[in-house]
Amino acid sequence: MVLEAGSNPIETIKHPGEFDTMLKTVLYPKDFDSVSGWIPDVGDGSVLKEPVRNLANDADLARVRVVARNTIERVVRAANHGFEKRVLQYNNIVENNRWGNYVNWKLYPLFGLLEHRKVSIGLPYKIHLRREINDDKIFFGENGSDAKLEITNLQLFIPVITPSIEVETRIFNSLTKDIEIAFLHRNTVGSMTLTGESTWPITNTIKPARYLMVGFKNLADSQTNNNNVFRVAINQTQDPLIHKVQVRLNNDNYPNQPLTINPTTKDYNELYRNYKNMCELFGNPPHFEYVDFALNHPIFCFDLSAHQEDLFKTGVNINIHIEKTQGDLTETLVMKIIEAIETDSPTVITFNGKKISITKKLIDKYKYCKVRDDIDLERIDANAKEGGFLPFLLPLIFGGIAAAGAATGGISAAVKAANAKKAADAKAAEERRHNLAIEKEARGSGVM
């Protein structure tokens, strides 16, 4: 979105949903507009139509049960109430197999110039809207969903004032004076290393800065990632975990202490307290409770009112200084190993762009990492020693059987033995899952 006054471009906004959300959730009360910013996704961004893993036509009952159980677990983990809310908000009209509705979107406070709500006479304004064709990134559904967004009607409502002669004269006289207008925001995009410290230059200005709001994103746009959600710390592969954020005006810290969070324990109390205080400065109760704020809308709010009055006279560089660590990869890796063992039982998985062999040594290394209540690698390892299976043993077993069959001419017998082994393994896996489920229920009921 681009705003032009006369023939000059005034402001350009690349992600209006994010700016709209950040500004409205602080500057205005919750009922300011019927559609306030973006309704965020929760969970992993997926919806209930998530496709199940491929299931062979001749799959036995044990295999069907395993796939069904895993599908249910993924659906539970992917419960996406944000998607459901957007469906109710936007899709309440059906006409010729099309979903559609009007969305009221005020251009202020989106554009800082319009926020001043000045009366303009004889000055033409232009608003350019350019929509990126990214349907596959903003619609959340099963693979192959052919969702499209069509904008068929745009209506611009501009207040018209018919003042008295006295008021018109006063307005005209005020418009003949030059007025300097400060904008509400700047947009900066930069790269961030996984660990250590980073400094982002925001802007250089001679205008005093009163407040500063900062939001971070570190997820690529896709069908399963909402590109309008602010993130500060997510335990995902290769995501840097932000621990401290400090505003620096030239070389001085304002305020003196950085905002600190603990992504490991999900402690965003200091962050939420600053957000709540800034909302109250503008006379608004916070839009979000602590949990919703921490999961979906964590933004860093800074009150810069303590800076020296003469600091901005000669210009000041506003920088954001960040301290971070690399995300914990262990939990993600262990989860992938468990899901592989429970479903397709491969010998190699792809993790972080690399091929990793599932070996006894790998399981021994991570078997004490608890990532789910019902199963962990330690139990899988123990079950294997009691007569279960480990996927990395299967190629050795199949290879030995095939060699023996070839030596005796009994290839068909080898195939039968392999199929029997596969069926036995599937049955053992299903029994193991069933026993673990019973054990979990027993613990929860006080029996154990």
C-alpha positions in Angstrom: 0.0 0.0 0.0 1.4 3.4 -1.0 0.0 6.8 -0.1 0.7 9.8 -2.3 0.0 13.4 -1.4 0.1 15.6 -4.5 2.7 13.8 -6.7 4.9 12.7 -3.8 4.9 9.3 -2.2 4.5 9.8 1.5 4.4 6.3 3.0 4.8 2.7 1.7 3.6 -0.3 3.8 4.5 -3.8 2.7 2.7 -5.8 5.4 -0.4 -3.7 6.4 -1.9 -6.5 8.5 1.1 -6.5 10.8 1.3 -2.8 11.2 -2.5 -2.5 11.7 -2.4 -5.2 14.4 0.6 -3.7 16.3 -0.8 -0.1 16.2 -4.4 -0.8 17.0 -3.7 -3.2 19.9 -1.9 -0.4 21.7 -3.3 2.9 20.4 -7.0 2.1 20.3 -9.6 0.3 22.4 -10.6 -3.2 21.4 -14.0 -2.1 19.9 -12.3 0.5 17.7 -13.2 -1.4 14.6 -15.1 -4.6 13.7 -12.0 -6.0 12.0 -8.9 -5.0 14.0 -5.7 -6.2 12.4 -5.2 -9.9 11.7 -6.7 -12.9 13.4 -3.7 -15.0 14.1 -3.2 -18.8 13.6 -2.4 -20.9 16.6 -0.8 -24.3 16.9 1.3 -25.1 13.9 -1.0 -23.2 11.5 -2.7 -26.4 10.1 -6.4 -27.1 10.1 -8.5 -30.1 10.6 -8.2 -31.1 6.9 -4.6 -32.0 7.3 -3.9 -35.0 5.0 -3.0 -38.3 6.6 0.0 -40.3 5.6 -0.3 -42.5 2.6 -1.9 -45.8 3.4 -1.5 -48.9 1.1 -4.6 -50.5 -0.3 -3.7 -53.8 1.3 -2.7 -52.4 4.7 -3.6 -54.6 7.6 -5.7 -53.5 10.6 -2.7 -52.8 12.8 -1.3 -50.4 10.2 -4.7 -48.6 9.8 -4.9 -48.2 13.6 -1.3 -46.7 13.7 -2.1 -44.2 11.0 -5.4 -43.3 12.5 -3.9 -42.7 15.9 -1.1 -40.6 14.6 -3.6 -38.5 12.5 -5.7 -37.8 15.6 -2.6 -36.7 17.6 -1.6 -34.4 14.8 -5.0 -32.9 14.6 -5.0 -32.3 18.3 -1.6 -30.6 18.1 -2.7 -28.5 15.1 -6.0 -27.2 16.6 -6.2 -23.8 14.9 -8.8 -21.6 16.5 -7.6 -18.6 14.6 -8.5 -20.2 11.3 -12.0 -21.0 12.7 -12.5 -17.4 13.8 -11.5 -16.1 10.3 -14.0 -18.4 8.7 -16.8 -17.0 10.9 -15.6 -13.4 10.3 -15.2 -13.4 6.6 -17.1 -16.4 5.2 -20.7 -15.5 6.3 -22.1 -15.0 2.8 -22.4 -17.7 0.1 -23.3 -16.6 -3.4 -22.7 -18.7 -6.6 -20.3 -21.0 -4.7 -18.2 -18.0 -3.6 -17.4 -16.9 -0.1 -17.4 -13.2 0.5 -17.9 -10.3 2.9 -17.0 -6.7 3.4 -14.0 -5.8 5.6 -13.9 -2.4 7.1 -10.3 -1.2 7.2 -9.5 2.2 8.4 -6.4 3.7 6.8 -5.5 5.4 10.0 -3.5 4.6 12.1 -2.0 2.6 9.2 -0.7 5.7 7.5 0.8 8.1 9.9 -0.2 11.1 7.8 -3.9 10.2 7.9 -3.7 9.7 11.7 -3.5 13.5 12.1 -7.0 13.8 10.5 -6.2 17.2 9.0 -8.6 18.9 6.6 -7.0 19.2 3.1 -8.2 21.6 0.4 -6.9 21.3 -3.1 -4.4 18.6 -2.4 -5.0 15.4 -4.3 -4.4 12.1 -2.5 -3.7 8.7 -4.2 -3.7 5.3 -2.6 -2.1 2.5 -4.5 -3.0 -1.1 -3.6 -0.9 -3.9 -4.9 -1.8 -7.4 -3.9 0.9 -10.1 -4.1 -0.4 -13.3 -5.7 0.3 -15.6 -2.7 -2.9 -17.5 -2.3 -0.9 -20.6 -1.4 0.7 -18.8 1.5 -2.4 -17.2 3.1 -5.0 -20.0 2.8 -4.6 -22.8 5.2 -5.9 -26.2 4.1 -5.1 -29.6 2.9 -2.6 -30.2 0.1 -4.1 -29.3 -3.3 -6.5 -26.7 -2.0 -7.4 -24.4 -4.8 -8.3 -21.4 -2.8 -8.4 -17.9 -4.3 -8.9 -14.4 -3.0 -10.8 -12.1 -5.3 -11.3 -8.4 -4.5 -14.4 -7.5 -6.4 -15.4 -4.2 -4.8 -13.5 -1.4 -3.1 -15.3 1.5 -1.4 -13.5 4.5 0.1 -15.4 6.5 2.6 -14.1 10.1 3.2 -15.7 12.3 5.7 -17.1 15.5 4.2 -17.4 18.6 6.3 -19.6 21.6 5.5 -18.5 24.3 7.9 -19.9 27.7 8.6 -18.3 30.7 7.0 -16.5 31.5 10.2 -15.1 28.0 10.6 -14.2 27.7 7.0 -12.2 30.9 7.2 -10.4 29.7 10.3 -9.6 26.4 8.6 -8.4 28.0 5.5 -6.1 30.3 7.4 -4.6 27.3 9.3 -4.0 25.4 6.1 -1.8 28.2 4.6 0.8 27.5 7.3 3.5 24.9 6.9 3.1 22.1 9.3 5.7 19.4 9.9 4.2 15.9 10.5 6.1 13.0 12.1 5.2 9.5 11.0 4.2 6.8 13.4 6.5 4.0 12.2 9.4 2.7 10.2 9.8 -0.7 8.6 13.2 -2.4 8.6 14.1 -5.9 7.4 17.4 -7.5 8.2 19.1 -10.8 8.7 19.9 -12.3 12.1 22.6 -14.7 13.2 21.6 -17.7 15.2 23.6 -16.8 18.3 25.4 -13.9 19.9 24.3 -10.3 19.5 22.9 -8.3 16.7 22.2 -4.6 16.2 19.6 -3.3 13.8 19.5 0.4 12.7 15.9 1.6 12.7 16.3 5.2 11.5 18.1 8.5 12.0 15.8 11.4 13.1 15.8 14.9 14.6 12.2 14.4 15.8 11.9 13.2 19.5 10.7 9.6 19.7 8.1 9.1 22.5 7.3 5.4 22.0 8.8 2.5 20.1 7.1 -0.8 19.3 9.1 -3.7 17.8 7.8 -7.0 16.4 9.9 -9.9 15.1 9.1 -12.6 12.6 11.2 -15.6 11.9 9.0 -18.0 10.0 8.8 -18.2 6.2 5.4 -17.7 4.6 3.7 -21.0 3.7 0.4 -22.8 3.9 1.2 -23.9 7.4 2.8 -20.6 8.7 0.8 -17.4 9.2 2.8 -14.6 7.8 1.1 -12.0 10.0 2.0 -13.4 13.4 4.7 -11.8 15.6 7.3 -14.2 17.0 10.1 -13.7 19.5 11.2 -17.2 20.4 10.1 -20.5 18.9 11.8 -23.8 19.6 12.0 -24.8 15.9 14.9 -25.8 13.8 17.4 -23.0 13.2 15.3 -20.3 14.9 17.3 -17.9 17.0 15.8 -17.5 20.5 15.7 -13.9 21.5 16.5 -13.3 25.2 17.1 -9.5 25.5 16.1 -6.4 23.4 17.6 -3.0 24.1 16.9 0.3 22.5 20.0 2.5 21.9 19.8 6.2 21.0 23.2 6.9 19.6 25.3 5.0 22.1 23.0 5.5 25.1 20.5 2.9 26.4 16.9 4.2 26.8 15.6 2.9 29.1 18.7 1.7 31.0 17.7 -1.9 31.2 16.8 -4.2 28.3 13.5 -6.1 28.1 14.3 -9.7 29.0 12.4 -12.9 28.3 13.0 -16.5 28.9 12.0 -18.6 25.8 12.9 -21.9 27.5 10.4 -21.4 30.4 8.0 -19.3 28.2 8.4 -16.4 30.6 7.2 -13.2 28.8 6.0 -11.4 32.0 8.3 -8.4 31.6 7.3 -8.1 27.9 3.6 -8.3 28.7 3.9 -5.8 31.6 5.5 -3.2 29.2 2.8 -3.8 26.6 0.0 -3.4 29.2 1.6 -0.2 30.6 1.8 1.3 27.1 -1.9 0.4 26.4 -2.9 2.2 29.6 -0.8 5.3 28.6 -3.2 5.6 25.7 -6.3 5.0 27.9 -7.0 1.5 26.7 -7.2 -1.9 28.4 -4.9 -4.4 26.8 -6.5 -6.3 23.9 -4.9 -9.6 24.9 -4.6 -11.7 28.0 -1.1 -12.9 28.9 -1.4 -16.3 27.2 -2.7 -15.0 23.9 -0.1 -12.2 23.9 2.8 -14.7 24.6 1.7 -17.2 21.9 0.7 -14.9 19.1 1.3 -11.2 19.6 4.6 -10.7 21.6 5.8 -7.2 20.8 8.4 -5.1 22.6 7.0 -1.8 23.7 9.5 0.9 24.9 8.8 4.2 26.6 11.6 6.6 25.4 10.3 9.6 27.4 13.4 9.6 29.7 15.8 10.8 27.0 17.6 14.1 27.2 15.7 17.0 25.6 18.7 18.1 23.5 19.5 14.6 22.3 17.6 14.9 19.0 18.7 18.4 18.1 21.7 17.2 16.0 20.1 14.0 14.9 20.0 10.6 16.7 20.5 7.0 15.5 17.8 4.7 16.8 19.1 1.1 17.0 17.8 -2.1 18.4 20.3 -4.4 20.1 19.4 -8.1 20.5 20.9 -10.9 22.5 20.0 -14.4 21.4 20.8 -18.1 21.4 20.2 -20.9 18.9 17.0 -22.8 19.2 17.0 -26.2 20.9 17.1 -28.8 18.0 17.0 -31.9 20.3 13.3 -31.9 20.9 12.5 -31.5 17.2 14.9 -34.3 16.2 13.5 -36.7 18.8 10.0 -36.1 17.7 10.8 -36.8 14.1 12.5 -40.1 15.1 9.5 -41.2 17.2 7.0 -40.4 14.4 9.2 -42.2 11.9 9.4 -45.3 14.1 5.6 -45.2 14.8 4.6 -44.9 11.2 6.8 -45.8 8.2 9.8 -47.2 10.1 12.4 -45.8 7.8 16.1 -46.3 8.3 16.9 -42.7 7.3 15.1 -39.4 8.0 15.7 -35.9 6.7 16.3 -33.3 9.4 17.5 -29.7 9.0 18.3 -30.5 5.3 20.5 -33.5 6.1 20.1 -37.2 5.9 20.3 -38.9 9.3 20.4 -42.6 9.9 18.3 -44.0 12.7 20.8 -46.2 14.5 21.1 -47.8 18.0 23.8 -45.2 18.8 21.5 -42.3 17.9 18.6 -43.7 20.0 21.0 -44.2 22.9 22.1 -40.6 22.7 18.6 -39.1 22.8 16.5 -41.8 24.5 16.2 -39.8 27.8 14.7 -36.7 26.0 11.0 -36.6 27.0 9.0 -35.0 24.2 5.6 -36.7 24.7 3.7 -38.1 27.7 2.7 -41.3 26.0 6.0 -42.3 24.4 9.7 -41.5 24.4 12.9 -43.1 22.9 13.8 -44.7 26.2 10.5 -46.8 26.2 11.0 -47.6 22.5 14.6 -48.8 23.3 13.3 -50.9 26.2 10.5 -52.4 24.2 13.0 -53.3 21.4 15.1 -55.2 23.9 12.1 -57.1 25.1 11.3 -58.5 21.6 10.1 -55.5 19.7 11.8 -54.0 16.7 14.1 -51.2 15.7 13.9 -49.9 12.2 17.6 -49.9 11.6 17.7 -53.7 12.1 15.2 -54.4 9.3 17.7 -54.1 6.3 20.1 -56.5 8.1 17.3 -59.0 8.6 15.9 -58.7 5.1 19.5 -58.9 3.7 20.2 -62.1 5.6 17.0 -63.8 4.6 17.4 -62.8 1.0 20.9 -64.2 0.9 19.8 -67.5 2.5 17.0 -67.8 0.1 19.2 -67.2 -2.9 21.7 -69.8 -1.7 19.0 -72.5 -1.5 16.9 -71.3 -4.4 14.1 -70.4 -2.0 13.5 -66.7 -2.9 9.8 -67.1 -2.5 10.3 -68.4 1.0 12.5 -65.3 1.8 9.7 -63.1 0.6 7.2 -64.9 2.7 9.5 -64.7 5.7 10.0 -61.0 5.1 6.3 -60.4 4.9 5.7 -62.4 8.0 8.4 -60.4 9.8 6.8 -57.2 8.6 3.4 -58.3 9.9 4.8 -59.4 13.2 6.6 -56.0 13.6 3.4 -54.1 12.8 1.5 -56.2 15.4 4.2 -55.7 18.0 4.2 -51.9 17.3 0.4 -51.8 17.7 0.5 -53.8 20.9 3.2 -51.5 22.3 1.2 -48.4 21.5 -1.9 -50.0 23.1 0.0 -51.0 26.2 1.4 -47.5 26.5 -2.0 -45.9 26.2 -3.4 -48.2 28.9 -0.4 -47.4 31.1 -1.0 -43.7 30.6 -4.7 -44.0 31.4 -3.9 -46.0 34.5 -1.5 -43.4 35.8 -4.0 -40.6 35.2 -6.7 -42.5 37.1 -4.6 -43.1 40.2 -4.3 -46.8 39.7 -0.5 -46.6 39.3 
